[in-house]
Amino acid sequence: MWHCLIILTIFCAACSKKTTQDSSPNFEQSLSCLPNFNDSKGWLGGDVAYSVLLDPKTSLWFFGDTFIGTADMDSRKNAIFIANSTAISQCNSSSGHSSIYFDWGGKKSTLPKAIFNSQNPNSRYWPMDGFTHNKQLYWVLVEVENTGKGPLDFEFRGVKLAKVSNFEESTDNWKIDFLDLNSEQDFLVGISIIKQDKHVIFVTLIDQPKNTNKNRPVILTRIPLDRLTHPKENLEYLATDFTWKPGISRTDAKTLFNNGMTEMSIRYHDSLKKWIAVMHHTKFPSEKIVISSASEIHGPWSSWETAYTTPEMLPETPGYDSETFCYAGKEQTQFSDDKNLTITYACNSFNPDKQRSNLNIYRPKIVQIPLENLKIN
């Protein structure tokens, strides 16, 4: 549980500033101020790692499937597996170093549980991107159902928009409303989110059945900020004629990218006057994190270029394991600046036993890439 003073300080700062994601903030800081996702007080690792900026030194994070244990555990063998967790990271202005406070549900009891819990016993919620508006927290949740025991044995069942009206309080006291955002499992609404003017834009992936070679196009949907109480009914999509139309469409929507990933980011960089998209390469598994750029969010977008190669998947890296794969590449814009692009990614193992025994994987990794090394058109 976060210390109440920390939360109140964060919340007050967030309320006093206009928190948007339509541009990259002026957030100059040293590399030492980047958060470290090492084990902490029972948090033993998680993936996904979407975040929002609450004030110039404070970020709220959400993670997907998470291992919770005790501080003295040297493996995840006896840890409890929950669907999601959260954290607050802060940069200390005087020391220039970052601190992070992990949190999850059930801390008042002996049984850890997810922050966002599905009412369906056969499914769970994976957090995607989020935003704040009118002193409330909104977070996109993908409902996932297991279809087997492997790391890739799951299917999507729809998308919810969680609204937390009292996110300044400890998570055990959160009042959460789960609002329908999309009930069709083919559309992953909110893999990246941008608040812009009077709307919130949801970057949306059109998913395809597994074991097919079909592309997964990326499109844009949006909701007026004054109609968030009924998101599904007020969803609009950007059509091929560049007008916004009610609902969502597979055939009439304007395509940003012919093929995307379930996790990615699209953010605006004011210093470059460019939108930058970041994701892992669509050829899974891939060691490449790639970027594309555009002057307008609807494109045209440049061809994908390699921005970073994850060393965990390179045979020459000490400790290399051929069963390790990396994924979930995305930008964390609040840690980027005029000179650097800051990204996170996670790695996992095709071998479930290694996922539990190897504490070097299955946790976010954060890196900064000099913009001068990137090809941005």
C-alpha positions, 0 to 999 in steps of 0.5 A: 500500500502506498503511503497516504502522504505520497499519494495525496502529494501526487494527486494534488500535483496531478489535479493542479496541472493539465495532464495530457499525452498529446505532446512530450513534456519538457522532462529533463533528467539524468539517466539515474532518474529512470525507474528500476523494476527490480524486486521490491518487498514481494513484487517479483516481476510483471510485464506490460508496463504502461504508464501515465505522467501525474506530475513532472516527477511522478508516474503511475504504472500498470503491469500485466500478469505479476508474481507476488511473493516475499522479500526473501524469495530468490525464485518465483517457484512459490510465488502467487500469480495475479493478473495485474499490479501497479506502481508509483515512480518518483524522481527526487529533485535533490538527489537525482535518483528514482524511487518506485513503490509497487502495489497490488490488491489484497494487502489487508489480507494474506492473499494477494490479488489483482488491482483490477479483478474480472467477475468471470472466474475464467478470465482476467484483465490485462491493463493497456494504456490509460489517462486522467481526466477531471480528477479521475483515472481511466485505464483500458483493460483487455479481458483475457481467457486462458486456452492452455498452459503455455505463455501464448495460450490465451484469447481476447474476450473484449475490452473494458474501460476502468474508471477510478474516481478515488485513485488518490487513495490506497488501491484497496479502497479504490472505487472502480467502475468497469465500463464496456468499451468494446465487446468484440474480441477482434478489436483491441481498443486502447493499445495506445492513448492520446488526449487531444483537444476535446477527445481521447484517441484510442489507437486500436488493433484489429486482431486476427485468429491465431495460427493465421498469416493475416496482418493485424491493421492499426486504426484510430478510434476516439470518444469525446471527453464529455461522454466517457460515462458510456464509452462503447456507445460513443466510440467513433472511428476514423474512416477512409475518407478522413471523417469520424463515424459512429462505432467501429469498422474493419473495412471502412477504417483508415489504416495507419499501419498494415500490421501492428502489435498488441502493445505499442505506443504513439506519441507526439514529440514537439521538438521534432514536430513528429508523431513517433510509433514504437513497437516490437517487430511483428515477426514474432519472436523478434529481437528488434524494437522498431519505430515509425514517424509521421507529421500527422497522426493519421499518416502517412507513416514512414517505413519501420526502422530498427531503433533497438536490439534487445541483447537478451535475444542475441547469442553473444550476450552472456547468459543467452538462452534460446528459449527467451523471447522479448516483447512489449516494446513501447515508449515512455514519453515522460522520460524522453527529451529532446535528445533521447527516446526512452523505451521499455520492453519485457522478456519471458521464456517459452519454458514456464519453469525458467520463467519462475526460476530466472529472476533476470527476465519477466520484468520491464527493462528501460533504456534510452536511445539517442535520437541522433542514432534514429532515422526519423523522417 
